[in-house]
Amino acid sequence: MNTLFDKIWDAHVVQKVEEGPTQLYIDRLYCHEVTSPQAFAGLRERGIKCFRPEKIFCMPDHNTPTHDQDKPIEDSVSRTQVETLGKNARDFGLTHWGMMDKKNGIIHVVGPERGLTLPGMTIVCGDSHTSTHGAMGAVAFGIGTSEVEMVMASQCILQTRPKTMRITIDGKLGKGVTAKDMALYMMSKMTTSGATGYFVEYAGEAVRSLSMEGRLTLCNLSIEMGARGGMIAPDETTFQYIAGREYAPKGEAWDKALDYWKTLKSDEGAVFDKQVNFAAEDIEPMITYGTNPGMGMGIADSIPTVEDTDEAARTSFQRALDYMGFQPGESLLGKKIDYVFLGACTNGRIEDFRAFASIVKGRKKADSVVAWLVPGSWMVDAQIREEGLDTILKDAGFAIRQPGCSACLAMNDDKVPAGKYAVSTSNRNFEGRQGPGARTLLASPMVAAAAAVTGAITDPRELI
């Protein structure tokens, strides 16, 4: 009786080190510009090549500007990082999709949409949100730069086997409740350390009902609970999503792959190290009020009061509220906001733009709001235009920017100014994450859209 995680992990074990880590074979390595330069430098110093270059795909995303990508990057540090990735990919014979390439985008958006991320795979990248790819029924996790070099050199990695956890969400989601709300709700209950040391499998009716985009969002945020990764067993939703994509198996190879993928589910009676259950009907549209993703609440609720007996916890809680300019017991409804960001590897997919457009259609962007709408890839950008969403957004006063990580993190031009409030669909609301002194409220695309047209925090259910 094995869990889904056990099946994939065990199939990739090369050897076990006695009382040490496991040598695990890696099917796919994704590389971006931030965590790869030292890894390439290490290979050069040792005079070795990438062991299996066809398994490695490179693209810049963190430092790329979301405007004028056809021109040289103005910031010298960002320009150097992006150019260095291109040179390293050429020198080592790796696939590289640079800025303006129609296949470029955020690496965690591009992998699934190109059919590079497939069920049963082991996938790594020097980025914590690699957990996203687990939505396809893969074991996917972030690694450090020295480990990136290890995988380049050997296509293997040394890892300690994590524990397993299953989180089951049964029931049907209510109006205006999305995968982002599910994740923020779980974190509000389990805290940002509630899954530390575990690989999480999501299950239950509410999870199965999610689209592929929703599942990617859910697994993306696993890391914010401290988990090593998150995953969902592949099913018909997964198979239909993959079929016909560029790197997906074709013909007989497809039939063979499908037969294998259908075995990728936890056996009846499989034992997990921990089980957690939630009810879908308890979840509302969520918003964060503090400085970590676990400090969230239903949008119609009030900020909790400090009841923790631990002095350190009380101090930390109060510091977060001081930074945000909020008070315990305060409602956030009607709170004026300055920026709205739709995008990131969390919510930069076509479904997220559809949800945003469904709220703003026939309305106008509030004059007081600066809105950054950033597709997760050029493929998403093309879909937006094919479906006419660009016209809806333009009529409502919004402009679509070019693909990239954008305002998820302060590594490019899209920085929120100090003291300003940003309703963001990204994954982290740490102090300074979106710019020095920026105040971030994490939310779903629907909550972000409601704020964008009203200029204040608004329950999206009132606009649906």
C-alpha positions as CSV (number, residue, x, y, z in Angstrom):
1,M,0.0,0.0,0.0
2,N,1.9,3.1,-1.3
3,T,1.1,6.8,-1.4
4,L,1.4,8.6,-4.7
5,F,4.6,10.2,-3.4
6,D,6.1,6.8,-2.5
7,K,5.4,5.5,-6.0
8,I,7.2,8.3,-7.8
9,W,10.0,8.6,-5.3
10,D,10.8,4.9,-5.2
11,A,10.8,4.7,-9.0
12,H,13.6,7.3,-9.1
13,V,15.9,6.0,-6.3
14,V,19.4,5.3,-7.8
15,Q,20.9,4.2,-4.5
16,K,20.4,4.8,-0.7
17,V,23.3,6.0,1.4
18,E,23.4,4.0,4.7
19,E,22.1,6.3,7.4
20,G,22.3,9.2,4.9
21,P,20.4,10.7,2.0
22,T,18.9,9.1,-1.0
23,Q,20.5,9.5,-4.5
24,L,17.4,10.4,-6.6
25,Y,17.3,10.6,-10.4
26,I,15.8,13.9,-11.7
27,D,13.7,13.9,-14.9
28,R,13.6,17.7,-15.4
29,L,15.7,20.6,-14.3
30,Y,14.4,24.1,-14.9
31,C,16.9,27.0,-14.7
32,H,16.3,30.7,-14.4
33,E,18.8,33.6,-14.2
34,V,19.0,34.1,-10.4
35,T,20.1,30.7,-8.9
36,S,22.1,29.2,-11.8
37,P,25.2,31.4,-12.4
38,Q,27.3,29.9,-9.6
39,A,26.2,26.4,-10.7
40,F,27.5,27.0,-14.2
41,A,30.7,28.5,-12.8
42,G,31.2,25.3,-10.7
43,L,31.0,23.1,-13.8
44,R,33.5,25.3,-15.6
45,E,35.9,25.1,-12.6
46,R,35.8,21.3,-12.7
47,G,35.9,21.2,-16.5
48,I,32.8,19.1,-16.8
49,K,29.6,19.3,-19.0
50,C,26.0,18.9,-18.2
51,F,25.4,15.1,-18.1
52,R,22.0,15.1,-19.8
53,P,21.5,18.6,-21.4
54,E,18.3,17.6,-23.1
55,K,16.7,17.3,-19.6
56,I,17.5,21.0,-18.8
57,F,15.4,24.0,-19.9
58,C,16.4,27.6,-19.2
59,M,14.6,30.9,-19.3
60,P,14.8,34.3,-17.5
61,D,11.8,35.5,-15.5
62,H,12.7,37.1,-12.2
63,N,14.7,40.1,-13.6
64,T,12.8,40.6,-16.9
65,P,11.0,43.9,-17.2
66,T,7.4,43.7,-18.2
67,H,7.6,46.5,-20.8
68,D,10.0,47.2,-23.7
69,Q,11.4,43.7,-23.6
70,D,12.7,44.3,-27.2
71,K,15.1,46.9,-25.8
72,P,18.2,46.3,-23.6
73,I,17.4,46.0,-19.9
74,E,18.1,49.3,-18.1
75,D,19.1,47.9,-14.7
76,S,22.7,46.7,-15.0
77,V,22.4,43.9,-12.5
78,S,19.2,42.5,-14.1
79,R,20.7,42.8,-17.6
80,T,23.9,41.0,-16.5
81,Q,21.9,38.1,-14.9
82,V,19.6,37.7,-18.0
83,E,22.5,37.9,-20.4
84,T,24.6,35.5,-18.4
85,L,21.9,32.8,-18.4
86,G,21.8,33.1,-22.2
87,K,25.6,32.7,-22.5
88,N,25.7,29.8,-20.1
89,A,22.9,28.0,-22.0
90,R,24.8,28.4,-25.2
91,D,28.1,27.3,-23.8
92,F,26.6,24.1,-22.3
93,G,24.2,23.3,-25.1
94,L,21.0,23.8,-23.2
95,T,17.5,24.8,-24.5
96,H,17.1,28.5,-23.7
97,W,14.0,30.7,-24.3
98,G,15.0,34.3,-23.8
99,M,12.9,37.5,-23.6
100,M,10.6,38.0,-26.5
101,D,10.8,34.3,-27.4
102,K,7.2,33.1,-27.9
103,K,8.0,30.2,-25.5
104,N,9.3,32.5,-22.7
105,G,7.5,33.3,-19.5
106,I,7.6,32.4,-15.8
107,I,9.3,29.0,-15.6
108,H,6.5,27.5,-13.4
109,V,3.9,28.7,-15.9
110,V,5.8,27.6,-19.1
111,G,6.7,24.1,-17.9
112,P,3.1,22.7,-17.6
113,E,1.7,24.7,-20.6
114,R,4.4,23.3,-22.9
115,G,4.0,19.7,-21.8
116,L,7.4,19.6,-20.2
117,T,5.9,18.9,-16.8
118,L,4.3,15.4,-16.8
119,P,2.8,13.0,-14.3
120,G,5.3,10.7,-12.6
121,M,8.3,13.0,-13.1
122,T,10.8,14.2,-10.6
123,I,11.3,18.0,-11.2
124,V,13.7,20.5,-9.6
125,C,14.6,24.2,-10.0
126,G,16.5,26.6,-7.9
127,D,13.3,28.2,-6.8
128,S,11.0,27.4,-3.9
129,H,7.8,27.6,-6.0
130,T,8.9,24.5,-8.0
131,S,6.2,22.9,-5.9
132,T,3.7,24.2,-8.5
133,H,4.5,21.3,-10.9
134,G,3.3,18.8,-8.4
135,A,-0.2,19.7,-9.6
136,M,0.5,17.5,-12.6
137,G,1.1,14.4,-10.4
138,A,4.9,14.9,-10.1
139,V,7.4,15.1,-7.3
140,A,8.6,18.7,-7.7
141,F,10.6,20.8,-5.2
142,G,13.0,23.7,-5.0
143,I,16.7,23.2,-4.5
144,G,19.7,25.4,-3.7
145,T,22.4,26.5,-6.2
146,S,24.9,23.8,-5.1
147,E,22.2,21.2,-5.8
148,V,21.5,22.8,-9.2
149,E,25.2,22.1,-10.0
150,M,24.8,18.6,-8.7
151,V,21.9,17.9,-11.0
152,M,23.6,19.5,-14.0
153,A,26.6,17.3,-13.5
154,S,24.9,14.0,-12.8
155,Q,21.1,14.3,-13.4
156,C,20.8,13.1,-9.8
157,I,20.5,14.8,-6.4
158,L,21.1,13.7,-2.8
159,Q,17.9,14.2,-0.7
160,T,16.5,13.1,2.6
161,R,13.2,11.4,2.1
162,P,10.4,13.7,3.5
163,K,7.4,12.6,5.5
164,T,4.0,12.4,3.8
165,M,0.8,14.3,4.6
166,R,-2.6,14.2,3.0
167,I,-4.8,17.2,3.1
168,T,-8.4,16.4,2.2
169,I,-10.9,19.2,1.3
170,D,-14.4,17.7,0.8
171,G,-17.6,19.5,-0.3
172,K,-18.3,22.1,-2.9
173,L,-16.6,25.6,-3.0
174,G,-19.0,28.6,-2.6
175,K,-19.5,31.5,-4.9
176,G,-16.3,33.5,-5.6
177,V,-14.1,31.0,-3.8
178,T,-11.0,29.9,-5.7
179,A,-7.9,27.7,-5.3
180,K,-6.1,30.7,-4.0
181,D,-8.7,31.1,-1.2
182,M,-8.3,27.4,-0.4
183,A,-4.6,27.8,0.0
184,L,-4.8,31.0,2.1
185,Y,-7.5,29.3,4.3
186,M,-5.4,26.3,4.9
187,M,-2.4,28.5,5.9
188,S,-4.5,30.5,8.2
189,K,-5.5,27.3,10.0
190,M,-2.1,25.4,9.8
191,T,0.3,28.4,9.9
192,T,3.3,28.9,7.7
193,S,5.1,26.0,9.5
194,G,2.2,23.6,9.6
195,A,3.5,21.3,6.9
196,T,7.3,21.6,7.6
197,G,9.1,18.4,6.7
198,Y,6.2,16.9,4.7
199,F,5.3,16.4,1.1
200,V,1.6,17.1,0.8
201,E,-0.9,15.3,-1.3
202,Y,-4.2,17.2,-1.8
203,A,-7.4,15.2,-2.1
204,G,-11.1,15.4,-1.8
205,E,-14.1,16.6,-3.9
206,A,-13.1,20.3,-3.8
207,V,-9.6,19.5,-5.0
208,R,-10.8,17.2,-7.8
209,S,-13.3,19.9,-9.0
210,L,-10.4,22.3,-9.6
211,S,-9.2,23.1,-13.1
212,M,-5.6,22.4,-14.0
213,E,-4.8,26.1,-13.4
214,G,-6.5,26.0,-10.0
215,R,-4.5,22.9,-9.0
216,L,-1.2,24.6,-10.1
217,T,-2.1,27.6,-7.8
218,L,-2.8,25.3,-4.9
219,C,0.4,23.3,-5.2
220,N,2.4,26.6,-5.8
221,L,1.4,27.7,-2.3
222,S,2.4,24.5,-0.6
223,I,5.8,25.9,0.2
224,E,4.2,28.7,2.1
225,M,3.0,26.2,4.7
226,G,6.6,25.0,5.1
227,A,6.0,21.9,3.0
228,R,8.7,20.3,0.8
229,G,6.2,20.2,-2.0
230,G,2.6,19.6,-2.9
231,M,1.0,17.2,-5.4
232,I,-2.4,16.1,-6.8
233,A,-3.0,12.7,-8.3
234,P,-3.4,13.0,-12.1
235,D,-6.9,12.3,-13.5
236,E,-8.9,13.1,-16.6
237,T,-8.6,16.8,-16.0
238,T,-4.8,16.3,-16.1
239,F,-4.8,14.1,-19.1
240,Q,-7.0,16.5,-21.2
241,Y,-4.8,19.4,-20.2
242,I,-1.6,17.6,-21.4
243,A,-3.0,16.1,-24.6
244,G,-1.5,17.7,-27.7
245,R,0.9,20.0,-26.0
246,E,4.3,20.6,-27.6
247,Y,6.4,18.2,-25.5
248,A,3.7,15.8,-24.5
249,P,4.0,12.2,-25.7
250,K,2.4,11.5,-29.1
251,G,0.9,8.4,-30.8
252,E,1.9,5.1,-29.2
253,A,4.0,6.9,-26.7
254,W,0.9,8.7,-25.5
255,D,-1.0,5.5,-25.0
256,K,1.8,3.9,-23.1
257,A,2.3,7.0,-20.9
258,L,-1.4,7.2,-20.2
259,D,-1.5,3.6,-19.0
260,Y,1.3,4.5,-16.5
261,W,-0.2,7.8,-15.4
262,K,-3.5,6.1,-14.5
263,T,-1.6,4.1,-11.9
264,L,-0.3,7.2,-10.2
265,K,-2.6,7.5,-7.2
266,S,-2.4,6.6,-3.6
267,D,-3.5,3.0,-2.9
268,E,-6.6,2.4,-0.9
269,G,-5.4,2.1,2.7
270,A,-2.0,3.8,2.0
271,V,-0.6,5.2,5.3
272,F,0.4,8.9,5.5
273,D,2.5,10.3,8.3
274,K,-0.2,12.9,8.9
275,Q,-3.8,13.5,7.7
276,V,-5.7,16.8,7.8
277,N,-9.3,17.5,6.8
278,F,-11.1,20.7,5.8
279,A,-14.7,21.4,4.6
280,A,-15.0,23.4,1.4
281,E,-18.1,25.3,2.7
282,D,-16.0,26.8,5.5
283,I,-13.9,28.7,3.0
284,E,-14.7,32.3,1.9
285,P,-12.8,34.7,-0.3
286,M,-9.7,35.4,1.7
287,I,-7.3,38.3,2.2
288,T,-4.1,38.6,4.3
289,Y,-3.6,41.3,6.9
290,G,-0.1,40.6,8.1
291,T,3.5,39.9,6.8
292,N,3.4,36.2,6.2
293,P,0.9,34.2,4.0
294,G,-0.5,32.5,7.1
295,M,-1.9,35.8,8.5
296,G,-5.1,35.6,6.5
297,M,-8.9,35.8,7.1
298,G,-12.2,35.7,5.3
299,I,-12.6,39.0,3.6
300,A,-15.7,39.9,5.6
301,D,-14.0,39.0,8.9
302,S,-12.1,41.2,11.3
303,I,-8.3,41.0,12.1
304,P,-8.0,38.8,15.1
305,T,-7.0,40.1,18.5
306,V,-3.8,39.0,20.2
307,E,-4.7,36.0,22.4
308,D,-1.4,34.1,22.3
309,T,0.2,33.6,25.6
310,D,3.7,33.4,24.1
311,E,5.3,36.8,24.4
312,A,7.5,36.3,21.3
313,A,4.4,35.4,19.2
314,R,2.5,38.5,20.5
315,T,5.5,40.7,19.7
316,S,5.7,39.2,16.2
317,F,2.0,39.6,15.6
318,Q,2.0,43.3,16.7
319,R,5.1,44.1,14.6
320,A,3.3,42.7,11.6
321,L,0.2,44.9,12.2
322,D,2.4,47.9,12.9
323,Y,4.2,47.4,9.6
324,M,0.8,47.1,7.8
325,G,-0.7,50.0,9.6
326,F,-3.6,47.9,10.9
327,Q,-5.2,47.3,14.3
328,P,-6.4,44.1,16.0
329,G,-10.2,43.7,15.6
330,E,-10.3,46.0,12.5
331,S,-12.3,45.1,9.4
332,L,-10.5,45.6,6.1
333,L,-13.6,46.1,4.0
334,G,-13.6,49.6,2.5
335,K,-9.9,50.0,3.2
336,K,-8.4,52.2,0.4
337,I,-5.7,50.5,-1.6
338,D,-3.1,51.9,-4.1
339,Y,-1.9,49.1,-6.3
340,V,-3.3,45.9,-7.7
341,F,-1.1,43.1,-9.2
342,L,-2.5,40.3,-11.2
343,G,0.2,37.7,-12.1
344,A,3.1,35.6,-10.8
345,C,3.6,31.9,-10.9
346,T,0.7,31.7,-8.5
347,N,-2.1,33.5,-10.5
348,G,-0.7,34.5,-13.9
349,R,-2.5,31.8,-16.0
350,I,-5.4,32.2,-18.4
351,E,-8.0,31.2,-15.9
352,D,-6.8,34.0,-13.6
353,F,-7.3,36.6,-16.3
354,R,-10.7,35.2,-17.1
355,A,-11.7,35.6,-13.4
356,F,-10.3,39.1,-13.2
357,A,-12.1,40.1,-16.5
358,S,-15.4,38.6,-15.3
359,I,-15.4,41.1,-12.4
360,V,-14.2,44.2,-14.2
361,K,-16.4,43.7,-17.3
362,G,-18.7,46.7,-17.8
363,R,-16.9,48.6,-15.0
364,K,-14.0,51.0,-14.8
365,K,-10.7,50.9,-13.0
366,A,-10.6,53.2,-10.0
367,D,-8.6,56.4,-10.8
368,S,-6.7,56.0,-7.6
369,V,-5.4,52.5,-8.4
370,V,-2.2,51.6,-10.3
371,A,-2.9,48.2,-11.8
372,W,-0.2,45.8,-13.2
373,L,-1.8,42.9,-15.2
374,V,1.1,40.6,-16.1
375,P,0.6,37.3,-18.0
376,G,2.7,34.4,-16.8
377,S,3.9,33.6,-20.4
378,W,3.6,34.7,-24.0
379,M,1.2,31.7,-24.5
380,V,-1.1,33.2,-21.8
381,D,-0.8,36.6,-23.5
382,A,-1.9,35.0,-26.8
383,Q,-4.8,33.3,-25.1
384,I,-6.0,36.6,-23.6
385,R,-6.1,38.1,-27.0
386,E,-7.7,35.1,-28.7
387,E,-10.5,35.1,-26.1
388,G,-11.1,38.9,-26.4
389,L,-10.2,39.4,-22.7
390,D,-7.8,42.2,-23.8
391,T,-10.7,44.2,-25.1
392,I,-12.7,43.8,-21.9
393,L,-9.7,44.8,-19.8
394,K,-8.9,47.8,-22.1
395,D,-12.5,49.0,-22.0
396,A,-12.3,48.9,-18.2
397,G,-9.1,51.0,-18.2
398,F,-6.5,48.3,-17.8
399,A,-3.3,47.6,-19.8
400,I,-1.7,44.2,-20.2
401,R,2.1,44.1,-19.6
402,Q,4.7,41.7,-21.0
403,P,5.3,38.3,-19.2
404,G,7.6,38.0,-16.2
405,C,7.6,37.6,-12.4
406,S,6.9,41.3,-12.2
407,A,5.7,42.7,-8.8
408,C,5.8,39.3,-7.1
409,L,9.3,40.3,-5.8
410,A,11.4,43.4,-6.0
411,M,13.9,42.1,-8.6
412,N,12.7,44.2,-11.5
413,D,11.1,47.6,-12.2
414,D,7.7,46.7,-10.9
415,K,8.1,47.8,-7.3
416,V,5.4,49.0,-5.0
417,P,6.4,52.3,-3.3
418,A,7.0,52.4,0.5
419,G,3.8,52.7,2.6
420,K,1.5,51.9,-0.3
421,Y,-1.1,49.1,-0.2
422,A,-1.0,46.5,-2.9
423,V,-3.7,43.8,-3.3
424,S,-1.6,41.1,-5.0
425,T,-2.3,37.7,-6.4
426,S,1.3,36.6,-5.8
427,N,2.5,34.2,-3.1
428,R,4.4,36.2,-0.4
429,N,3.6,39.3,1.6
430,F,6.9,39.5,3.6
431,E,8.1,42.9,4.6
432,G,9.7,44.6,1.5
433,R,8.8,41.6,-0.7
434,Q,7.2,43.9,-3.4
435,G,9.5,46.8,-2.7
436,P,11.1,48.4,0.4
437,G,8.3,49.4,2.8
438,A,5.5,48.1,0.5
439,R,2.4,46.7,2.2
440,T,1.1,43.6,0.5
441,L,-2.4,42.0,0.9
442,L,-2.5,38.6,-0.8
443,A,-5.7,37.6,-2.5
444,S,-7.3,35.8,-5.4
445,P,-7.8,37.4,-8.9
446,M,-11.4,38.1,-8.0
447,V,-10.6,39.9,-4.8
448,A,-7.9,41.8,-6.7
449,A,-10.4,42.8,-9.5
450,A,-13.0,44.0,-7.0
451,A,-10.3,46.2,-5.3
452,A,-9.2,47.5,-8.7
453,V,-12.6,48.8,-9.7
454,T,-13.7,50.1,-6.3
455,G,-10.3,51.5,-5.1
456,A,-10.9,49.7,-1.8
457,I,-10.9,46.2,-0.3
458,T,-14.3,44.7,-1.5
459,D,-16.0,41.4,-1.2
460,P,-16.0,40.1,-4.8
461,R,-19.3,38.3,-4.1
462,E,-21.0,41.7,-4.2
463,L,-19.8,42.2,-7.8
464,I,-20.4,38.8,-9.2
